[in-house]
């Protein structure tokens, strides 16, 4: 079953798409979430760190620079196209201190208690089985090991969703309203995220919640933004359709005319620990 899940989920981004993630998404979006993340890495010699959902490897290389010369980073992602670009950047470190693999977070191939830290940077909202993935991250950590996780939280891009809600009300479109609710709920609420992490067996869970804004000179700049075209518009377009997005653009033009506007991003950074001893998983999450 795990092998079948790996086959179903694996994809390969084109070289152009991978380059766009590397040049636009990582520095303009991912870096905002990663602020302070590396400070939470454990310190010491001969550490093993797993980077789950490593993308094009930008965080992997930054971790490698922070860790001691005897430590190693193993980076995995289900997208072989992103992994291919990450390997191109690695040069002499590949195969010595840095290793890239193509695999899924929900079915990691590593043994139990292997890593001193697991990093999951901007991976959580795109997981098909969040509970299984977090349990896997717990499993591969040594006792006392750390999970470092970043994710957008509920309320991200709320300005767009508010415009879609207005359209749903104006047209009496209940299906659109339900679809918008589903898009909003892709991003976890703080309490839900903590509940999943604690239920997987983690202790000392600390979630920091901050916000930042993506600013645009006008509505046209927003709808031509390469960042949003990579991380948001394809999902919105597939969910609500082109016509609804055109209506959002029209409504924003009415509100802001040719003036500046911005979108809010709710950023979460979570640090948690695997307990010093094996603990029973809380079953309340799965039975409720």
N, C-alpha and C positions, 0 to 999 in steps of 0.2 A: 504493500500500500504506500509506504513512504517513497519507494522508487517511482511508482506511478505519479505521485504528487510532484516529484521533482521534474519529471518529463512534462507534465501539464503546465507547470508554472514558468519554466525557463524560456527566456526570450533573448533576442540579440538586437540591441539597438544598432542602427546604422552608424557608420563612422561620423557622419554629419551630426546626427542626434547626440552621440556621445560627446563630440567636441562642444556642442551647445551646452550640455550639462556642465562640462568642465569649465567653459569660459564665462558662462552667464549664471547658471543656477548656483553653483558652489560658492563663488565669491559674493554674489549680490543677495543671496537668500540663505544658503547654508551657513555661511560665515557668521551671520547674525545670531543663529541658534547656538553656534559652537563657542561663542564667547564665554570663557571661563571653564569650558568643558575639559580642556587638557590639564587644568590646574587640579582637577579631581582624580587624575591618574595616580595609582599607587607608586611609591618611590622604592627603589632598591635595585639589586643586581639580579640578572637572569630571570627577568619577568617575562611572562607569556601573556600577550594581549590579543583578543579576538575582536576584529572590526566587522560587525555583521551589517550587511547592506552598505558596503564600502563605496559603491558607485565608481567614480574614476580615481579613487584613492587619495584625494587631497588630505582628508583627515588622517589616513593611514600614514602618509609621509610625515605629517606634522607630529604624530605620536612617536614615530621612530626617532625624530630629532630630539624629543623630550626624554625618551627613555635611555638608560645606560647602554653602553656598547655591547653588553652581553645579553641584552633583552631582545625579544623577537615579537613581530606583529604578523599575525595571520589574518588576512582580509578576504571576506567572501561576499559574493553578490549573486543573485539569480540571473542577472543580465550579463551574458557573455560579451556583449559589445562594450559595455562599460569596463569590464575586467580587462579586455584587450587594450583599451587606451591606458588604463592604470599600469599595466605591465610595460608599456612603451616608455613610461616616465621613470620606471624603477632602476634601470641600468644596473650598476654593480651591486645594489642591495638585494635584488631579486635572487631568491634561492639561498641567501646567507642569513639576513636578518628580517627579510620581508618576503611573504609568500601570498600569492593570490590564488583563490579557488572559486569555481562556479558551483554554487549550491544554495539551497533555500534555508531560511531562518527556522522554519517549522520542523526541519528534519536535519539537524546538523550531524555531520559524520564523525565528530570528535568524541572521545571517551569522556567519562564523568570526571569532574575535578581536575581539568587540565589547565585552565586559564586563571590568571590573577585578576584580570579585568575583562569585561565584555563591553564594547561600545556599540550602541545602536543609534546612529545619527540619522534623523529624518526618515526612519524606516517604519515606525509603528503604524501610521495611518494607512499604509499600503499593504499591510499584512492581511492575508486571507483568514488566518486563524491566529489571532493575537494571543490568546491563552496558551496555545501550543508553543508559539515562538518564545514567549517569556519563560515558560517552563523549561524549554531547551537552553535558554541562556543561563538559567539557574543551575541546570544539570551540569553544564560544562565548566562552571566556576569552582575553584577551590574553596573550602570553608573559609569564610572571611573575605572572599573575593568581591569585587565591586561591579555593579551594573551602572553604566553611564548612558542615559537615554535622552534624546531630544526629540520633540515632536511639536507641530502646531496644535493648539488646543481649541476647544469649542469657542466660536466667536470670530475666528479668522475669516477675513474677507466678508464680514457681516454686511458691509455696505452693498455688495453685489446681491447677496441673498435677500436683503430688504427690498431692493428693486424687483426681484423676482416674486417676492411675496405680494407686492403691490399689483403686479400683473395678474397673479392668480386671483386676487380679490376682485380686481376690475372685470375679469372675464368669468368669474365664478368657476374657476378651473381647479377643482379639488385634486385632480391627479397631479397637476403642477405643484400644488401646495405640498402634497405628500412627497413628491420628488425633491423639492427644496429642503424639506425636513430631513430627508435621507442624506443629502449633500452636507448639510450642517452637522449631522451626527457622525459623519466620517471622521471628524476631528473629536478626540475624546474630551469629555469634561474632566476636570482635575480629579474629582472623587472617583470616577470610573477608572481612570488610569492607575491611581494608587491602589484601588481594590484589586485589579488584575495582578499588579506587581506583588502585593502582599500575599495574595492567594497562591502565587507560584512558590512561596516559601521565603521571599526576601524580607529582611528586617531593616530597621533604621532607614526607612524610606523618607527621603527629603525631596520635595518637588518645589522648584523655584519657578514662578510665573511672572514673566515680564511681557511687555508689548512694544512693538515698533511699527512704523508706518512706511509704506511704499508710496512715494510722492510722485505726482505727475503734473506737468505744466497745464494739461487740459485733457478732455475726454479722449480725443484722438490719440494722444500719447499713451494713455492707458490701454486702449484697444489695439495698439500696435506694439506693445511691450513684448520683447522676446522672452523675458522671464515668465510672464503670465501665459504666454503662448506655449511654454514648455510645461509649467507645473499646474496650470489651472484651466485654461480655456478648453483643451481637448476633453477633459472630464465634464465640464459644464455643458459643452456643445453636445456631447453624446447623451447627457441626461435630459436636458430641457429643449434642445433643438436650436437651430440657427435663428429662427424667428424670435424666440424668447430673448436671446442675447441681443438681437438688434433692438428689441424693445427696451432692454436695460440701457443700452447705449443712448437711445432717444430720451429716456427719462433722466439719465445723468446729465445730458446736454441741457435739458430744461432747468434742472436744479443749479447747475454750475456754469451755464452759458459757456464762455470761453475761458473761464477761470481755472485756477489750480484745484486739484483734489487729491485725495490719498485713500489708500486702503489699509485697514488695520490688520496686523498679524499678531495673534496671541501665541507667545513662544513659551514652551515648557522645557525645563532641564531637570532631569530626575537622577538622583544618586541613591543607590540601594545596595545592601550587602547580603551575601549569602551567610546565614548564621554559622557559628563555629561548629555546630553539630547538625546532623541531618534532622530535619523537622518534618512533621506531617503537614501535608498541604491542606489548607483550609478548603473544605468542600462546599462552603456556603455559596461560592460564586457559581459553581456548576449545578447545584441543586436548586438554586433560586430561579 
